[in-house]
């Protein structure tokens, strides 16, 4: 599974980790709902279990990645943080912070995430 977080938000390590965790969980729930056989294989350890957190540059880029996932039929979920205050980027308003991708095999994710860097 992959979590892509926005670098432009300059999140402290704890905030970034929490947003990545939310994205992993949201994507897994989405996979259970939309690709139950795929989720079952993940649970059995048949299609990998690693989790990798990557950076993207902006909200535009994270939304483009979500579009690429949708076009490829890959389970994914955008996560929006809301109600938390951590100035300057978090004033309680909804902010798209992370994208969960998968679960899926590394070879299947390569085309989507190959240009992103690890956190």
HELIX and SHEET records of a PDB file:
HELIX    1   1 UNK A    7  UNK A    9  5                                   3    
HELIX    2   2 UNK A   13  UNK A   34  1                                  22    
HELIX    3   3 UNK A   36  UNK A   43  1                                   8    
HELIX    4   4 UNK A   59  UNK A   72  1                                  14    
HELIX    5   5 UNK A  106  UNK A  113  1                                   8    
SHEET    1   A 5 UNK A  76  UNK A  81  0                                        
SHEET    2   A 5 UNK A  95  UNK A 101 -1                                        
SHEET    3   A 5 UNK A   2  UNK A   6 -1                                        
SHEET    4   A 5 UNK A  52  UNK A  56  1                                        
SHEET    5   A 5 UNK A 117  UNK A 118 -1                                        
SHEET    1   B 2 UNK A  85  UNK A  86  0                                        
SHEET    2   B 2 UNK A  90  UNK A  91 -1                                        
END                                                                             
